[in-house]
Amino acid sequence: MNTDLGQFASQYHGTLVFPKLEGEIAPRMMHDGVEVLNWSINNYLGLCNHPEIRKVDAAAAAQWGLGAPMGSRLMSGQTKYHEEFEGRVASFMQKEDAFLLNFGYQGCVSIVHSLTDRKDVIVYDQLSHACIIDGMNLSMAKRFVFAHNDMEQLENRLKKAQ
């Protein structure tokens, strides 16, 4: 192995494939000495480290185990607890019923499809999450993609979308 390549590989082992994030799991973390936004975790609001959330989470883990809520209902099935929670939310919202999606993937797939029809246009970044792409694939809306973070191309696509 080339010595320079070997030194590079040992110094940056995994970071090209698996970026090393440091600090408390939060919407902002450190990567290679730079603060970055972390959108790859289910902590967009930064509440997972809030003391009250941690307390409730620990109590739930003690009562239900670490496997709850079993994953996506689409894959794992429905329980009476799902139905009870939806009933409580519907009552709180003063609605006849509620249907909740416990994972972002389901929510994004459902919402993109639900909010658009063939008269709509979606302009999206080519690196949009798979759940957004899958939601668009279910939609009849016309789509325009732009290169990741290319604001000039985004502006052109927005003009074309009009």
C-alpha positions in Angstrom: 0.0 0.0 0.0 1.2 3.5 -0.8 2.5 5.1 2.4 0.7 8.3 1.8 -2.5 6.4 1.2 -1.9 4.3 4.3 -1.4 7.4 6.4 -4.5 9.0 4.9 -6.6 5.8 5.5 -5.5 5.5 9.1 -6.0 9.2 9.9 -9.5 9.3 8.2 -10.6 5.7 8.7 -14.3 5.5 8.1 -14.9 9.3 8.1 -15.5 9.4 4.3 -18.1 6.7 4.6 -19.2 7.2 8.2 -18.8 10.9 9.2 -17.7 11.0 12.9 -20.0 13.2 14.8 -19.1 14.4 18.3 -20.9 15.8 21.2 -24.4 15.3 22.7 -26.9 13.8 20.2 -28.6 17.0 19.0 -29.6 18.9 15.9 -26.2 20.5 15.9 -23.1 18.4 16.4 -19.4 18.7 15.7 -17.8 17.1 12.6 -14.0 17.5 12.1 -14.0 20.5 14.4 -16.9 22.3 12.6 -20.4 22.6 14.0 -22.9 21.0 11.5 -26.6 20.5 11.3 -27.6 16.9 12.0 -30.8 16.1 10.2 -30.2 12.3 10.3 -31.6 11.7 13.7 -35.1 11.8 15.2 -34.2 14.8 17.4 -35.0 17.7 15.1 -36.2 19.9 18.0 -33.4 18.9 20.3 -35.8 17.6 23.0 -34.3 14.1 23.4 -31.9 15.4 26.0 -34.4 17.5 27.9 -34.5 16.3 31.6 -38.3 15.7 31.6 -38.2 13.7 28.3 -35.3 11.6 29.6 -37.3 10.9 32.8 -40.5 9.8 30.9 -38.3 7.8 28.4 -36.7 5.9 31.2 -40.0 5.2 32.8 -41.4 4.0 29.5 -38.4 1.7 28.9 -38.8 0.3 32.4 -42.5 -0.4 31.8 -42.5 -1.5 28.1 -38.9 -2.5 27.4 -36.6 -1.0 24.8 -38.4 -2.5 21.8 -41.4 -0.2 22.1 -43.1 1.1 20.0 -42.2 -2.0 17.8 -41.3 0.1 14.7 -43.6 1.1 11.9 -47.2 -0.1 12.1 -46.9 -0.7 8.4 -44.3 -3.4 9.2 -45.0 -4.4 12.8 -48.8 -4.2 13.0 -51.3 -2.3 15.1 -51.8 -2.6 18.9 -54.5 -1.5 21.2 -52.1 1.2 22.4 -51.9 2.8 19.0 -55.7 2.9 18.9 -56.0 4.3 22.5 -53.4 7.0 21.7 -55.2 8.0 18.5 -58.5 8.2 20.5 -56.9 10.5 23.1 -55.4 12.7 20.4 -58.8 12.9 18.5 -60.5 13.9 21.8 -57.9 16.5 22.6 -58.2 17.9 19.0 -62.0 17.7 19.3 -62.2 15.5 16.2 -64.1 12.4 15.4 -61.0 10.3 14.9 -57.2 10.6 14.4 -54.7 8.5 12.5 -51.1 8.9 13.6 -48.0 7.8 11.9 -45.2 7.0 14.4 -42.3 7.3 12.0 -41.2 10.1 9.7 -41.0 7.9 6.7 -44.7 7.1 6.8 -45.5 10.7 7.4 -43.5 12.1 4.5 -44.8 9.5 2.1 -48.3 10.1 3.2 -48.3 13.9 3.3 -46.6 14.6 0.0 -49.1 12.4 -1.7 -52.1 13.7 0.3 -51.3 17.4 -0.3 -50.6 17.3 -4.0 -52.5 16.4 -7.2 -51.9 16.7 -11.0 -52.3 20.5 -10.9 -49.4 20.9 -8.4 -45.7 21.2 -8.9 -42.9 20.0 -6.6 -39.4 21.5 -6.9 -36.9 19.5 -4.9 -33.2 19.0 -4.1 -31.8 15.9 -5.8 -30.6 14.7 -2.4 -34.0 14.8 -0.8 -34.6 11.9 1.6 -36.1 8.7 0.2 -39.4 9.2 2.0 -39.9 12.5 0.1 -39.0 10.8 -3.2 -41.3 7.9 -2.5 -44.1 10.4 -1.5 -43.6 12.2 -4.8 -43.7 8.9 -6.7 -47.2 8.4 -5.4 -48.2 11.9 -6.3 -49.5 13.0 -9.7 -47.7 16.4 -9.3 -45.3 17.5 -11.9 -41.7 17.5 -10.5 -38.6 19.5 -11.1 -35.3 18.5 -9.5 -32.3 20.7 -9.0 -28.7 19.8 -8.1 -28.0 19.7 -4.4 -27.7 23.2 -2.9 -27.5 24.8 -6.4 -29.4 28.0 -5.8 -29.1 29.1 -9.4 -30.5 25.9 -10.7 -33.3 26.1 -8.0 -34.2 29.6 -9.2 -34.4 28.3 -12.8 -36.5 25.3 -11.8 -38.9 27.6 -9.9 -39.3 29.9 -12.9 -39.9 26.8 -15.1 -42.4 25.5 -12.6 -44.6 28.7 -12.9 
